[in-house]
């Protein structure tokens, strides 16, 4: 068997992958955790895990594999953070408030933007995991349906129907939360 077409994951290729995918992975993981420090840690851990398994990695499937590693680690970290929160020891991530305070918006606009952000976060958080995965990966990971199918281990057609249902549920949950806030 010829290995002429086989390329290994070496340090240079890993650095290229990092430069290409780090921001997209962070965007996905951040929407899972809503904590920038935790998201950064998960992304770093995902690249380390990829490096540790470099002997089994095929370069043609490395991108979906890296997203799969990252969402698995984000889901695991999320469960751990929820446990910490339940125990009363979870830190609050103020990065979104800091980012909002850097704008030239009025205090009223800032408060409204932060409230909207919180409602979206809560609505997304309330989705069943299979729907949250599809929304987060498609909207923030910029993955195609074919790539999503590989990451999630489902058919590409299922990705479309699951994404449609996820958006429907997200809108319903957001609307319900917004109506409750208005009362």
N, C-alpha and C positions, 0 to 999 in steps of 0.2 A: 504494500500500500504506500503510495507516494504522499509525502508530507509537504510537497512544494506549495500547495495552496493553504496549508495550515499555518496560522500565525499564533504565536503564544502571547499571552498577556504579560508584557514586561513593564518595567517601571515607566518607561517613556510613554507607552500606550495608556497606562493607568493615569498618568499626568494629563494626557490629552483628553481622556474620558472625563476626568475631574473638571478640566476647563470647560468642556462642552456641556456637561450634565449637572454640575453642582447647583446652579441656580434653579433649574427646573426641579431637581430633587428637593431642594430646600422649600420651594413653593408648595410642593405636594405635602411634605412632612409637616411644614408649618400649619397647613390647614387641617392636619390631623391632630396636632398638639396645641396649637395656638400659643406657643411659647418659643421665642426665637432661640434662646440658649439651648433648650432641649432639642429643637429641630436641627440646629447646627451639630450637636453631638450625635444625633441619629444619622445624619448624612455622613459625618466623618466615620462613624462605626460601620456604616454600610460599605464605604470604600475599603475600609480595613478588612471587612469580611470577604469582599470580592478578591482582594489581594491574597488573603489566606487560602482561598480556594482556586487560585489562578491556574493550577494544573488541570482542573476540570472545566475551565471556562472556554467556550467557543466564542470567538470575537463576533461572529455574525448574530449571536443571540445575547450578547453581553448587556445591551441596553435594557431589554425587558427584564433580564435577570437582576440587574441593579435596582430597577424600580420595585421588583418583587421583594428583594432583600429590604429595601428602605421602608415599604409599607408594612411588611411583617414586623420590622423593628419598631416602627412608629406605633403600631397597634399594641405591641408589647409594652412599650414605654408609656403609652396612654393608660393602659390598665394599671401600671405601677403608679403613675401620677394620680389616678383616681383613688387608689388605695391610700396614698400619702395625703391626699385632700380629705379623705374620709377620716383619717387619723388627725387631721388638723395641722399638718406640717408642710403643705404645699406652698411654694412661693408664688407670688402674683407677677405675671409678666406685664410690665408697664411700657414695653416698647411701642405698642400701638398708640398709647396716649402720648408718648414722647414724639412720635412721628406726626401726630395730629397737631401738637402744639407748635411745630415748626412752620405751619402754614400761616397765611395771612388772614385766615377766616376769623369771623367774629366768635366770641365765646358761645353764643347760641348755636351757630353752625357747627362748632366743634363738638358740643354736647350732642346735637342731633346726629352727627356723623358717628360718634362713638356709640350712641344708642342703637343705630342701624347696624353697625358692625357687631355689636353684642347680640342683637336679634338674629342676624345671619349665622353667627357662630353657634348660638343655641339651637337654631333650626337645623343646621348641618349636624350638630352633635346628636340631635334626637333621631336622625335617620338610622335605620338598620345598617350594619357595617357594609353589606354587599352594595347598597346604594351609595353610601358615603364614599366607598372606594372608587366607584365609577365617576362620580362627580369630581372628586378631588383630582384623580389622575387625568381625566379628560380636560377639565378646566384649568388646572394649575400645572399639570405635568406636560401638557401639550402633546399627548400621545394620540396616535391614530387609533381607530377602532381595532385594526389588526394588531397593533402593539399592545393595546389594552387587553385584547383577547389572550395574548401570550402571557402578559403579566398576571392576569387573573385566572388563567387556566380555563377559560370558557370560549364558546364560539363567538365570532365577530358579530353575528346577527343578534346574539343574546346581549352583547354590549349595547347595541342601539336601543333595544327594548328596555333594558335595565336603566340606561341613562334617561330615557324618556320618563319612565316611572319615577326615577329618583328626582328629576326636576319637578315633576308634578307634586311629589310628597314634600319637597323642599318649599315650594310655593305655598302649599297648604299649611305647613308648620310655621313658616314665616308670617303668613297672614293671621293665623291664630294668635301668635305671640304679639304681633303688632296691635291687634284688636284688644288683647288683654292689657297692653301697655296704655292704650288710649283711654281705658275706663278709669 
